[in-house]
Amino acid sequence: MEQQELQRIAQLVEMNRQKMTRIEEQVTKLTEIRLEQLGVIAALKTLESNQSTMIPLGAGIQLPASPKGDTVVIDIGSGVQAEKPREEAITILEARLKEVDEVLNTLQNEYMETEKVVTELATTFTEAAKNLQQATEPQIEEEETPTKSKRRRRKHGTELTLDD
């Protein structure tokens, strides 16, 4: 295998590692979305019991509230908000949660496949580099063998001693 082929394999390894990094970022974001949806579903179920709750306003401030109706306002897409009964809102959120889980599973499978490809490419690269190095070592040794090192011999009396 030539050096150009090794460079191509190294580039493929790097590209696949970057792909794995992007997948990890997407999984992290989707996990955060999933946790948020689970929290909202739990909050909506708490509201069904007509218990008072706290509504976060931001900056560590919360507003105590008691639900008076059976409806909530939900984003139904493209920034459009609609008033829906709590049960329907929970159903919508659970469907969204299912979609997020499916995307997470797809991304995790893609990550594992990419990881296998990176492992295979890295193994191929290592073996090819080792073979290339072994192939070049005998040539270097052959070049060194024919040339004898010529030492200059000093004339008698000009040799250095430990006393000098």
PADREN-248011 format. One record per residue: residue number from 1; residue in three letters; x, y, z of N, C-alpha, C in turn. Coordinates in Angstrom, 2 decimals, m for minus. Example, Ala and Ser with C-alpha at 12.3 -4.5 7.8 and 13.67 -1.06 7.14 Angstrom:
<lopas>
LOPA   resi   resn       nxx       nyy       nzz      caxx      cayy      cazz       cxx       cyy       czz
LOPA      1    Ala     13.19     m5.69      7.80     12.30     m4.50      7.80     13.20     m3.30      7.80
LOPA      2    Ser     12.85     m2.25      7.08     13.67     m1.06      7.14     12.90      0.03      7.87
</lopas>
This chain:
<lopas>
LOPA   resi   resn       nxx       nyy       nzz      caxx      cayy      cazz       cxx       cyy       czz
LOPA      1    Met      0.86     m1.17      0.00      0.00      0.00      0.00      0.90      1.24      0.00
LOPA      2    Glu      0.54      2.20     m0.77      1.36      3.40     m0.91      1.01      4.44      0.14
LOPA      3    Gln      1.86      5.46      0.18      1.65      6.52      1.15      0.37      7.29      0.87
LOPA      4    Gln      0.01      7.47     m0.39     m1.22      8.18     m0.75     m2.44      7.43     m0.23
LOPA      5    Glu     m2.39      6.12     m0.32     m3.49      5.29      0.18     m3.60      5.43      1.70
LOPA      6    Leu     m2.46      5.47      2.37     m2.46      5.67      3.83     m3.05      7.02      4.20
LOPA      7    Gln     m2.71      8.05      3.44     m3.26      9.37      3.70     m4.78      9.38      3.49
LOPA      8    Arg     m5.24      8.68      2.46     m6.68      8.61      2.21     m7.39      7.91      3.36
LOPA      9    Ile     m6.82      6.82      3.85     m7.41      6.10      4.99     m7.43      6.99      6.23
LOPA     10    Ala     m6.33      7.72      6.46     m6.28      8.62      7.62     m7.35      9.70      7.52
LOPA     11    Gln     m7.57     10.23      6.31     m8.63     11.22      6.11    m10.00     10.63      6.38
LOPA     12    Leu    m10.22      9.40      5.92    m11.50      8.73      6.18    m11.73      8.53      7.67
LOPA     13    Val    m10.69      8.15      8.38    m10.80      7.97      9.83    m11.19      9.29     10.47
LOPA     14    Glu    m10.50     10.36     10.07    m10.79     11.68     10.66    m12.22     12.13     10.33
LOPA     15    Met    m12.66     11.93      9.10    m14.02     12.33      8.73    m15.05     11.56      9.54
LOPA     16    Asn    m14.83     10.27      9.71    m15.77      9.46     10.48    m15.76      9.83     11.96
LOPA     17    Arg    m14.61     10.22     12.48    m14.55     10.67     13.87    m15.32     11.97     14.04
LOPA     18    Gln    m15.21     12.86     13.07    m15.98     14.10     13.11    m17.47     13.80     13.05
LOPA     19    Lys    m17.84     12.83     12.23    m19.24     12.42     12.13    m19.73     11.90     13.49
LOPA     20    Met    m18.89     11.12     14.16    m19.25     10.60     15.47    m19.44     11.74     16.47
LOPA     21    Thr    m18.61     12.76     16.38    m18.73     13.91     17.28    m20.05     14.63     17.04
LOPA     22    Arg    m20.41     14.81     15.76    m21.69     15.47     15.44    m22.87     14.64     15.94
LOPA     23    Ile    m22.78     13.34     15.80    m23.86     12.46     16.28    m23.97     12.57     17.80
LOPA     24    Glu    m22.83     12.60     18.50    m22.87     12.74     19.96    m23.55     14.04     20.37
LOPA     25    Glu    m23.26     15.13     19.64    m23.89     16.42     19.95    m25.40     16.34     19.74
LOPA     26    Gln    m25.82     15.70     18.65    m27.25     15.57     18.38    m27.93     14.72     19.45
LOPA     27    Val    m27.29     13.65     19.87    m27.85     12.78     20.91    m27.99     13.57     22.21
LOPA     28    Thr    m27.00     14.39     22.53    m27.06     15.20     23.75    m28.26     16.15     23.70
LOPA     29    Lys    m28.43     16.84     22.58    m29.55     17.78     22.44    m30.89     17.05     22.51
LOPA     30    Leu    m31.00     15.92     21.84    m32.25     15.17     21.87    m32.53     14.61     23.27
LOPA     31    Thr    m31.51     14.23     23.99    m31.70     13.75     25.35    m32.24     14.86     26.24
LOPA     32    Glu    m31.71     16.08     26.05    m32.22     17.22     26.81    m33.68     17.49     26.47
LOPA     33    Ile    m34.03     17.43     25.19    m35.41     17.63     24.77    m36.30     16.56     25.38
LOPA     34    Arg    m35.82     15.33     25.37    m36.60     14.21     25.92    m36.86     14.42     27.41
LOPA     35    Leu    m35.82     14.82     28.15    m35.99     15.06     29.58    m36.98     16.20     29.84
LOPA     36    Glu    m36.91     17.24     29.03    m37.85     18.35     29.17    m39.28     17.89     28.93
LOPA     37    Gln    m39.48     17.08     27.89    m40.82     16.58     27.59    m41.34     15.69     28.72
LOPA     38    Leu    m40.47     14.84     29.26    m40.89     14.00     30.38    m41.31     14.85     31.58
LOPA     39    Gly    m40.56     15.92     31.84    m40.90     16.83     32.95    m42.24     17.52     32.72
LOPA     40    Val    m42.50     17.94     31.49    m43.77     18.61     31.18    m44.93     17.62     31.31
LOPA     41    Ile    m44.75     16.41     30.84    m45.81     15.40     30.97    m46.12     15.15     32.45
LOPA     42    Ala    m45.06     15.02     33.25    m45.27     14.81     34.70    m45.99     16.00     35.32
LOPA     43    Ala    m45.62     17.22     34.90    m46.28     18.42     35.43    m47.74     18.47     35.02
LOPA     44    Leu    m48.03     18.12     33.78    m49.43     18.12     33.33    m50.26     17.09     34.09
LOPA     45    Lys    m49.67     15.96     34.39    m50.38     14.95     35.16    m50.61     15.43     36.60
LOPA     46    Thr    m49.68     16.19     37.13    m49.85     16.76     38.48    m50.99     17.76     38.48
LOPA     47    Leu    m51.09     18.55     37.40    m52.16     19.53     37.31    m53.53     18.88     37.29
LOPA     48    Glu    m53.60     17.66     36.81    m54.88     16.96     36.78    m55.43     16.74     38.17
LOPA     49    Ser    m54.54     16.64     39.15    m54.99     16.39     40.51    m55.39     17.68     41.22
LOPA     50    Asn    m55.41     18.81     40.50    m55.79     20.13     41.02    m54.93     20.57     42.20
LOPA     51    Gln    m53.69     20.11     42.24    m52.77     20.57     43.26    m52.14     21.88     42.78
LOPA     52    Ser    m51.74     22.71     43.71    m51.08     23.95     43.31    m49.68     23.61     42.80
LOPA     53    Thr    m49.18     24.45     41.94    m47.89     24.20     41.32    m47.10     25.49     41.25
LOPA     54    Met    m45.87     25.41     40.83    m45.00     26.57     40.67    m44.68     26.73     39.19
LOPA     55    Ile    m44.84     27.93     38.68    m44.53     28.22     37.29    m43.24     29.03     37.26
LOPA     56    Pro    m42.18     28.47     36.64    m40.91     29.21     36.60    m41.00     30.41     35.66
LOPA     57    Leu    m40.61     31.57     36.15    m40.60     32.78     35.33    m39.21     33.07     34.80
LOPA     58    Gly    m38.18     32.59     35.47    m36.80     32.82     35.08    m36.06     33.51     36.21
LOPA     59    Ala    m34.75     33.50     36.14    m33.88     34.12     37.14    m34.16     33.59     38.54
LOPA     60    Gly    m34.57     32.32     38.64    m34.83     31.72     39.94    m36.15     32.11     40.57
LOPA     61    Ile    m37.02     32.77     39.84    m38.31     33.20     40.38    m39.40     32.28     39.85
LOPA     62    Gln    m40.28     31.87     40.76    m41.39     31.01     40.38    m42.69     31.62     40.88
LOPA     63    Leu    m43.74     31.37     40.15    m45.05     31.91     40.46    m45.95     30.77     40.94
LOPA     64    Pro    m46.43     30.83     42.19    m47.35     29.78     42.63    m48.68     29.94     41.90
LOPA     65    Ala    m49.22     28.81     41.45    m50.47     28.87     40.70    m51.30     27.63     40.99
LOPA     66    Ser    m52.60     27.83     40.88    m53.55     26.71     40.99    m54.35     26.68     39.71
LOPA     67    Pro    m54.37     25.54     39.04    m55.11     25.47     37.77    m56.61     25.63     38.00
LOPA     68    Lys    m57.23     26.43     37.13    m58.68     26.64     37.26    m59.45     26.01     36.12
LOPA     69    Gly    m58.78     25.72     35.05    m59.46     25.11     33.91    m58.82     23.78     33.56
LOPA     70    Asp    m59.37     23.15     32.56    m58.85     21.85     32.14    m58.05     21.99     30.85
LOPA     71    Thr    m57.68     23.20     30.47    m56.98     23.39     29.20    m55.59     24.00     29.43
LOPA     72    Val    m54.72     23.75     28.47    m53.37     24.33     28.45    m53.12     24.85     27.04
LOPA     73    Val    m52.16     25.72     26.92    m51.78     26.24     25.60    m50.53     25.49     25.17
LOPA     74    Ile    m50.58     24.93     23.96    m49.48     24.11     23.45    m49.08     24.60     22.07
LOPA     75    Asp    m47.77     24.54     21.79    m47.25     24.90     20.47    m47.52     23.70     19.56
LOPA     76    Ile    m48.31     23.92     18.52    m48.66     22.81     17.62    m47.81     22.83     16.35
LOPA     77    Gly    m46.83     23.70     16.31    m45.91     23.73     15.16    m45.89     25.07     14.49
LOPA     78    Ser    m44.75     25.43     13.93    m44.54     26.69     13.21    m44.89     27.91     14.06
LOPA     79    Gly    m44.71     27.80     15.36    m44.98     28.93     16.25    m46.45     29.17     16.51
LOPA     80    Val    m47.31     28.26     16.07    m48.75     28.40     16.28    m49.11     27.77     17.62
LOPA     81    Gln    m49.78     28.52     18.45    m50.20     28.05     19.77    m51.69     27.75     19.74
LOPA     82    Ala    m52.09     26.70     20.43    m53.50     26.34     20.48    m53.86     25.90     21.89
LOPA     83    Glu    m55.09     26.21     22.28    m55.58     25.79     23.59    m56.16     24.39     23.44
LOPA     84    Lys    m55.64     23.47     24.26    m56.06     22.07     24.18    m56.36     21.57     25.60
LOPA     85    Pro    m57.22     20.58     25.71    m57.43     19.95     27.02    m56.13     19.27     27.47
LOPA     86    Arg    m55.94     19.16     28.77    m54.71     18.58     29.30    m54.45     17.18     28.77
LOPA     87    Glu    m55.45     16.37     28.72    m55.28     14.99     28.24    m54.78     14.97     26.80
LOPA     88    Glu    m55.33     15.84     25.97    m54.89     15.90     24.57    m53.45     16.42     24.49
LOPA     89    Ala    m53.11     17.37     25.34    m51.73     17.89     25.37    m50.76     16.79     25.79
LOPA     90    Ile    m51.15     15.98     26.77    m50.31     14.86     27.20    m50.13     13.87     26.06
LOPA     91    Thr    m51.22     13.59     25.33    m51.15     12.66     24.20    m50.21     13.20     23.12
LOPA     92    Ile    m50.30     14.50     22.83    m49.42     15.12     21.83    m47.97     15.02     22.28
LOPA     93    Leu    m47.70     15.33     23.55    m46.33     15.27     24.06    m45.79     13.84     24.06
LOPA     94    Glu    m46.63     12.87     24.39    m46.18     11.48     24.38    m45.85     11.02     22.96
LOPA     95    Ala    m46.63     11.51     21.96    m46.33     11.19     20.56    m44.99     11.82     20.15
LOPA     96    Arg    m44.76     13.06     20.58    m43.49     13.72     20.28    m42.34     12.98     20.95
LOPA     97    Leu    m42.58     12.53     22.18    m41.57     11.79     22.92    m41.20     10.49     22.19
LOPA     98    Lys    m42.20      9.83     21.65    m41.96      8.60     20.90    m41.11      8.89     19.66
LOPA     99    Glu    m41.40     10.00     18.97    m40.61     10.39     17.79    m39.16     10.67     18.18
LOPA    100    Val    m38.98     11.37     19.29    m37.62     11.68     19.76    m36.88     10.38     20.08
LOPA    101    Asp    m37.55      9.43     20.72    m36.93      8.15     21.04    m36.51      7.41     19.78
LOPA    102    Glu    m37.35      7.45     18.75    m37.02      6.78     17.48    m35.79      7.42     16.84
LOPA    103    Val    m35.73      8.74     16.85    m34.57      9.44     16.29    m33.32      9.12     17.10
LOPA    104    Leu    m33.46      9.08     18.43    m32.32      8.72     19.29    m31.80      7.32     18.97
LOPA    105    Asn    m32.71      6.37     18.80    m32.30      5.01     18.46    m31.58      4.97     17.11
LOPA    106    Thr    m32.11      5.70     16.14    m31.48      5.76     14.81    m30.07      6.34     14.92
LOPA    107    Leu    m29.93      7.44     15.67    m28.62      8.07     15.83    m27.64      7.15     16.57
LOPA    108    Gln    m28.11      6.45     17.57    m27.24      5.55     18.31    m26.78      4.39     17.43
LOPA    109    Asn    m27.66      3.88     16.58    m27.27      2.83     15.64    m26.25      3.35     14.64
LOPA    110    Glu    m26.48      4.56     14.13    m25.54      5.17     13.19    m24.18      5.39     13.86
LOPA    111    Tyr    m24.20      5.80     15.12    m22.95      6.00     15.85    m22.17      4.69     15.96
LOPA    112    Met    m22.87      3.60     16.32    m22.21      2.31     16.46    m21.64      1.83     15.13
LOPA    113    Glu    m22.39      2.02     14.03    m21.90      1.63     12.71    m20.66      2.45     12.33
LOPA    114    Thr    m20.70      3.73     12.59    m19.56      4.60     12.28    m18.36      4.22     13.12
LOPA    115    Glu    m18.60      3.85     14.38    m17.52      3.44     15.26    m16.85      2.17     14.74
LOPA    116    Lys    m17.65      1.23     14.21    m17.09      0.02     13.61    m16.23      0.36     12.40
LOPA    117    Val    m16.72      1.27     11.57    m15.97      1.68     10.37    m14.64      2.31     10.79
LOPA    118    Val    m14.68      3.18     11.79    m13.45      3.83     12.26    m12.47      2.78     12.79
LOPA    119    Thr    m12.97      1.82     13.52    m12.10      0.77     14.06    m11.46     m0.03     12.93
LOPA    120    Glu    m12.26     m0.41     11.93    m11.74     m1.18     10.79    m10.71     m0.36     10.02
LOPA    121    Leu    m11.01      0.92      9.77    m10.08      1.77      9.03     m8.78      1.98      9.82
LOPA    122    Ala     m8.91      2.17     11.12     m7.72      2.37     11.94     m6.85      1.12     11.94
LOPA    123    Thr     m7.48     m0.04     12.00     m6.73     m1.30     11.95     m6.03     m1.45     10.61
LOPA    124    Thr     m6.76     m1.17      9.53     m6.18     m1.23      8.18     m5.00     m0.27      8.06
LOPA    125    Phe     m5.19      0.94      8.57     m4.12      1.95      8.52     m2.89      1.48      9.27
LOPA    126    Thr     m3.08      0.96     10.47     m1.96      0.52     11.29     m1.20     m0.62     10.61
LOPA    127    Glu     m1.92     m1.60     10.09     m1.27     m2.73      9.41     m0.53     m2.26      8.16
LOPA    128    Ala     m1.17     m1.39      7.39     m0.54     m0.90      6.16      0.71     m0.08      6.48
LOPA    129    Ala      0.64      0.74      7.51      1.80      1.54      7.90      2.94      0.64      8.36
LOPA    130    Lys      2.61     m0.40      9.10      3.62     m1.35      9.57      4.27     m2.06      8.38
LOPA    131    Asn      3.43     m2.51      7.42      3.96     m3.18      6.23      4.82     m2.25      5.41
LOPA    132    Leu      4.40     m1.01      5.27      5.17     m0.03      4.49      6.51      0.23      5.17
LOPA    133    Gln      6.50      0.32      6.49      7.73      0.55      7.23      8.67     m0.64      7.10
LOPA    134    Gln      8.12     m1.86      7.18      8.95     m3.05      7.05      9.51     m3.16      5.64
LOPA    135    Ala      8.75     m2.74      4.64      9.22     m2.80      3.26     10.34     m1.81      3.01
LOPA    136    Thr     10.33     m0.68      3.68     11.38      0.32      3.46     12.62      0.05      4.29
LOPA    137    Glu     12.52     m0.67      5.41     13.68     m0.95      6.25     14.73     m1.81      5.55
LOPA    138    Pro     14.38     m2.91      4.84     15.42     m3.70      4.15     16.16     m2.88      3.09
LOPA    139    Gln     15.48     m1.99      2.43     16.12     m1.17      1.40     17.16     m0.26      2.05
LOPA    140    Ile     16.85      0.28      3.19     17.79      1.17      3.89     19.00      0.36      4.34
LOPA    141    Glu     18.79     m0.85      4.85     19.90     m1.68      5.30     20.78     m2.08      4.13
LOPA    142    Glu     20.18     m2.40      2.98     20.95     m2.79      1.80     21.82     m1.63      1.33
LOPA    143    Glu     21.29     m0.43      1.43     22.06      0.74      1.00     23.23      0.98      1.93
LOPA    144    Glu     23.07      0.69      3.20     24.13      0.93      4.16     25.23     m0.13      4.09
LOPA    145    Thr     24.93     m1.35      3.76     25.87     m2.44      3.77     27.02     m2.26      2.76
LOPA    146    Pro     26.77     m1.91      1.49     27.88     m1.82      0.54     28.90     m0.75      0.88
LOPA    147    Thr     28.48      0.29      1.52     29.44      1.35      1.82     30.13      1.06      3.14
LOPA    148    Lys     31.44      0.92      3.04     32.21      0.68      4.24     32.62      2.02      4.81
LOPA    149    Ser     32.60      2.07      6.09     33.00      3.32      6.72     34.53      3.41      6.65
LOPA    150    Lys     34.99      4.48      6.12     36.43      4.69      5.99     36.89      5.55      7.14
LOPA    151    Arg     37.74      4.97      7.94     38.30      5.72      9.05     39.65      6.26      8.64
LOPA    152    Arg     39.84      7.42      9.02     41.15      8.00      8.76     42.12      7.48      9.81
LOPA    153    Arg     43.14      6.99      9.33     44.15      6.50     10.26     45.13      7.62     10.53
LOPA    154    Arg     45.39      7.77     11.75     46.34      8.81     12.13     47.75      8.24     12.10
LOPA    155    Lys     48.60      9.08     11.83     50.00      8.66     11.82     50.46      8.40     13.24
LOPA    156    His     51.49      7.55     13.29     52.06      7.20     14.59     52.52      8.46     15.29
LOPA    157    Gly     52.17      8.63     16.50     52.63      9.77     17.26     51.63     10.92     17.27
LOPA    158    Thr     50.60     10.85     16.43     49.61     11.93     16.43     48.32     11.48     17.10
LOPA    159    Glu     48.32     10.29     17.63     47.12      9.80     18.28     46.95     10.48     19.63
LOPA    160    Leu     45.73     10.73     19.99     45.44     11.36     21.28     45.37     10.30     22.35
LOPA    161    Thr     45.83     10.64     23.50     45.76      9.73     24.64     44.96     10.38     25.74
LOPA    162    Leu     44.69      9.65     26.79     43.91     10.17     27.90     44.66     11.29     28.61
LOPA    163    Asp     45.96     11.32     28.51     46.74     12.35     29.18     46.64     13.70     28.48
LOPA    164    Asp     46.23     13.74     27.25     46.20     15.00     26.48     45.11     15.91     26.91
</lopas>
